[in-house]
């Protein structure tokens, strides 16, 4: 019972790490909501409210005809799903347990497992909510067809990955500047309501306006996702390579920052938050 069990091989270490991440992910999913169905239902309701709000707004303003040809609600959902996946992943990782958390007192636990589990828990909830909403829409409202479903899912995962690595960078500096990180996280999530480009298509923007949005990795993934979703839309002003390269660079920066911060972990940091 009190023996220190050590992995006997690299394969054993990998299996033990995956098992720890799995159990930590389950704990992360159930941490905020004891009822898993309630957690899924609340997230689905949030997504539905987003879609309905933008649908009513575009209908009142008469802008539905100005978008690309195809299912207008599917057009709206393609942007909102990626936006929610991105910002929820960022918020989950920023709120992950740090090196001074009481959970880190347990020997197998470490910050990488905590970060991975919160990120995967966020992805699980978002993908399940998206699948349920699309299934109900396809069966109860109108059948739809996605031109390249695997590539569209790839853009969803890339949006999630970009949110995770940005959250990782913020998590690394959070113990040093907790107030600044909290404000920046809120501002970034609010700014992406517009800067993500979920309300318009990149091909319709003039160069002067395009420069205001093409810095954002989420802007590129949403536009590329619509290109994969609709067969008659070909994105010319975005690319999937840009968010991938930016995310990989931020991943390296975030890992180095998290490793540096971990060396100076102190229990007194909790009192500063």
Secondary structure in CASP SS format (residue, H / E / C, confidence):
PFRMAT SS
TARGET T0000
AUTHOR 0000-0000-0000
METHOD secondary structure of the structure
MODEL  1
X C 1.00
X C 1.00
X C 1.00
X C 1.00
X C 1.00
X C 1.00
X C 1.00
X C 1.00
X C 1.00
X H 1.00
X H 1.00
X H 1.00
X H 1.00
X H 1.00
X H 1.00
X H 1.00
X H 1.00
X H 1.00
X H 1.00
X H 1.00
X H 1.00
X H 1.00
X H 1.00
X H 1.00
X H 1.00
X H 1.00
X H 1.00
X H 1.00
X H 1.00
X H 1.00
X H 1.00
X H 1.00
X C 1.00
X C 1.00
X C 1.00
X H 1.00
X H 1.00
X H 1.00
X H 1.00
X H 1.00
X H 1.00
X H 1.00
X H 1.00
X H 1.00
X H 1.00
X H 1.00
X H 1.00
X H 1.00
X H 1.00
X H 1.00
X H 1.00
X H 1.00
X H 1.00
X H 1.00
X H 1.00
X H 1.00
X H 1.00
X H 1.00
X H 1.00
X H 1.00
X H 1.00
X C 1.00
X C 1.00
X H 1.00
X H 1.00
X H 1.00
X C 1.00
X C 1.00
X C 1.00
X C 1.00
X C 1.00
X H 1.00
X H 1.00
X H 1.00
X H 1.00
X H 1.00
X H 1.00
X H 1.00
X H 1.00
X H 1.00
X H 1.00
X H 1.00
X H 1.00
X H 1.00
X H 1.00
X H 1.00
X H 1.00
X H 1.00
X H 1.00
X H 1.00
X H 1.00
X H 1.00
X H 1.00
X H 1.00
X C 1.00
X C 1.00
X C 1.00
X C 1.00
X C 1.00
X C 1.00
X C 1.00
X H 1.00
X H 1.00
X H 1.00
X H 1.00
X C 1.00
X C 1.00
X C 1.00
X C 1.00
X C 1.00
X H 1.00
X H 1.00
X H 1.00
X H 1.00
X H 1.00
X H 1.00
X H 1.00
X H 1.00
X H 1.00
X H 1.00
X H 1.00
X H 1.00
X H 1.00
X H 1.00
X H 1.00
X H 1.00
X H 1.00
X H 1.00
X H 1.00
X H 1.00
X H 1.00
X H 1.00
X H 1.00
X H 1.00
X H 1.00
X H 1.00
X H 1.00
X H 1.00
X H 1.00
X H 1.00
X H 1.00
X C 1.00
X C 1.00
X C 1.00
X C 1.00
X C 1.00
X C 1.00
X C 1.00
X H 1.00
X H 1.00
X H 1.00
X H 1.00
X H 1.00
X H 1.00
X H 1.00
X H 1.00
X H 1.00
X H 1.00
X H 1.00
X H 1.00
X H 1.00
X H 1.00
X H 1.00
X H 1.00
X H 1.00
X H 1.00
X H 1.00
X H 1.00
X H 1.00
X H 1.00
X H 1.00
X H 1.00
X H 1.00
X H 1.00
X C 1.00
X C 1.00
X C 1.00
X H 1.00
X H 1.00
X H 1.00
X H 1.00
X H 1.00
X H 1.00
X H 1.00
X H 1.00
X H 1.00
X H 1.00
X H 1.00
X H 1.00
X H 1.00
X H 1.00
X H 1.00
X H 1.00
X H 1.00
X H 1.00
X C 1.00
X C 1.00
X C 1.00
X C 1.00
X C 1.00
X C 1.00
X H 1.00
X H 1.00
X H 1.00
X C 1.00
X C 1.00
X H 1.00
X H 1.00
X H 1.00
X H 1.00
X C 1.00
X C 1.00
X C 1.00
X C 1.00
X C 1.00
X C 1.00
X H 1.00
X H 1.00
X H 1.00
X H 1.00
X H 1.00
X H 1.00
X H 1.00
X H 1.00
X H 1.00
X H 1.00
X H 1.00
X H 1.00
X H 1.00
X C 1.00
X C 1.00
X C 1.00
X C 1.00
X C 1.00
X C 1.00
X C 1.00
X C 1.00
X C 1.00
X C 1.00
X H 1.00
X H 1.00
X H 1.00
X H 1.00
X H 1.00
X H 1.00
X H 1.00
X H 1.00
X H 1.00
X H 1.00
X H 1.00
X H 1.00
X H 1.00
X H 1.00
X H 1.00
X H 1.00
X H 1.00
X H 1.00
X H 1.00
X H 1.00
X H 1.00
X H 1.00
X H 1.00
X H 1.00
X C 1.00
X C 1.00
X C 1.00
X H 1.00
X H 1.00
X H 1.00
X H 1.00
X H 1.00
X H 1.00
X C 1.00
END
